[in-house]
Amino acid sequence: MATAPISRLDPSEPVTVADLLKRLGNLPARRVRLVPTPGTATEADLLRNNESLFRTALCELVERTLVEKPMGYEESEVAGILIMYLNIYVRSNKLGIVLAPDGMYRLRTDLVRLPDISFFSLARFPGGERTTMPILDLAPDLAVEILSKSNTRAEMARKLDEYFTAGTRLVWLVDHRARTVKVHTSPKALTVLEIDDVLDGSDVLPGFHLAIRDLFARD
């Protein structure tokens, strides 16, 4: 009896769990969902998780795999402080919108990211009209990531490449443990700001200034 030919594996596809974790950015296994099976997840699965009243964590969609976003209370506190300052400036100057950590946007097919904070200028929206879709189909002008313990260097390097490739103009990587902010104008071009420095909006948010000390203030 004739048998079907054995198909050859695509060498670009992960074969083992270790391959998958490395491809996703050397992630800890606890952040990668097995349901749906990695490589089969869809945006519908992502929305079902992120909009559920019973979710245990927000997820991103990376290579058709649901990846949990880490955020503890300290990261959430820093995000809330920065969102407050950004919103005051953006809204008072009518520059656009600021989204919180559950704001989703599609960078490309099967890649949906949720930065901890994002800013979209009004010019990003066709005709200045905001969409009603749950996932924005455009990249933000500014993306902010508040670093957690399980964020790896490889993961953040991958995110930087994805953001700038999609058209993001500025990325802030906020490390509340080191009390620093890495300001990226490209994946490789960065400035490290420390506690006595001042964070500014560059040409993305001209005129915005925030003392790093105020960002990490505890009272």
N, C-alpha and C positions, 0 to 999 in steps of 0.2 A: 504494500500500500504506500502510495506516495505521501511524503510529509512536506509540510510547508517549510520554506527556507527560513533559517534563523536570521532575524533582522539584526543588523549591527547597531550597537549603541552609539548615540551621538556623543562624541568625546567632550562636547561642551556642557553636557548635562551632568548634574551631580549623581553619583551612583550610590554612595553611602551617606549615612546621616552626617558623618564627619565632613564629607564633601559639601553637603548642603550648608552646614553651619559656617564653614570657611567661606563659601561663596557669598553668604549673607553678611559677612563681616566679622567672622570669628565670634559669633554670638554664643552666649550660654544657652544650652539646650532648653532651659526652663522658659525661655521667651518665644520659642517656636511652637505654634499650635499644630497638633497632629490631626485635628478635625476642623475643617476638611483636610484630607490628605495633602501634604505639601506638594505643590505643583498643580493642584486642581482648584484652588480657591478662586472665587470670583468677587467682583465688586458687590454683588448681592450678598455674599457671605460676609464681607466686610461691614456693610451697612447693617446687616442683621445683628452682628456682634456689637457694633458701636452704638446702635440705637436701642439696644435691649436694656430694660430696667434691671436686669439681673446680671449684667456683664461684670466680669471680674477685672478686666483691664481693657483699655483702648488698644486697638491693633492698627497696624499699617499693612498694606498689601504689597508684598515684594516678591516678584517672580512667582506669582500665583500661590503665594504662601502667606498665611496670617502670622505676623510677627508682633508680639506684645510690646507696647511702649512702656518703658520703666519710668515711674515718677513717684517719689515719696513726698512726705509732707513738706520737707525743706525745699525741694525743687518746686513744689506747687506754690509755696510762699514767695519764692524769688520770682516765679512767673507772674504771680498776682501783682507784685510791686511794679515790675517792668511794664505789664499791661496797663496799669493805672497811669504811669507817667506817659507812656506812648499814646494812650487814648486821649488824655488831656491835651497833648500837643496836636495830634492828628485831627481830633474833632473841632478844636478851637480854630484851626486853620483850614478846615474842610478839605483835607488832603486825600481821604480815602477811608479804608476800614482796617481795623485791627482784629484779628481772630485769636481765640484762646486755643488751648491744646487739643480740643476736639474738632477743630476746623480741618477739613479734609480737602486735598487737591490732587489732581491727576497730573503727574509729570510726563507719563507716557503710558502706553497700553500695559495693563497689569502692574502698574507702579503707582500707588497712592500713598502719599506721605502726610503726616500730621506733625509739623513742627510744633514746639511748645508755644510759640507766638509767631504770628506772621502779619505783615503789613502789605496791603494791596492799594496802590494809588488808583484814583478814579480812572486814569488813563488806561489801566489794565482791562477795564470792562468795556466791551464794544458799545459805542454810543453812550457810554456813561451809565448804562442800565445794569443793575445787579441781577444776577441769575437767581432762580428759585431752586436750582438743582442742589441736592445734598453734597455733591462732590464738585468743586470748582474745576473747570477744565483749563486752568492756567496756573502759571507759577507766580509766587509773590515777589514783590520788589525786595522785601526783607524777610529772611527766615531766621528764627532764633531757636537754638537748642539749649535747654538747661541740662547739663550733663549729670547723669546718674552713675552709680557704681558699675552697673552692668553695660554701660555704653563702652564699646571698644574703640581703639584708634582706627582699626580697619573699617568699622561701621561708620564712624564719623567721616573718614576719608571718602567712603563711598557716597555718603549723603552729600558732601560738598560737591563732588563731581556731578551728581544728579541735579542738585539745585542750580548750579551755574550753567550746566548744559541746557536746562529747561528755560533759562532766561532770568533767574534770580540775580539781583545786582549786588546784594550785600547779605552776609551771614554772620551772626554773632554766636559764638560758642561760649556759654556762660558756665564757669566752674565755681560753684558756690563754696566748695571745700577749699580750693586754693585762693578764692576771692579774686579771680581774674576773669577777663573777657577777651577772647581771641576774635579780632575783627578781620573777617575775610572779604576781600574784594575779588578774589578768585580762589580756586582750590589751593593754590600754593602761596599767594600773596596775602600776608597777614601781619597784623600788629597786635602785640599782647599788652593789654591794659591792666594795671595793678591798682591797689587800693587807693592810691593818691592821684590817680589819673581821672580823666573825664571822658565819658563815652559820648560821641557825637554821631549825628545821622548822616554825615558825609553829604553826597549830592542826592541821596535817596530821601532823606528827611532833613533838608538844610535848615539849620537853626535849632535843631533839637540837641540838647545837652543834658547829661545826667552824670553826676559824680558817682564813680564806682563805689565810694564809701556809702552813699545814700542807697544804692541798690542793695547792698548787703547789710544795711542797718537792721538791728534786731529790736529797736525801740523807737 
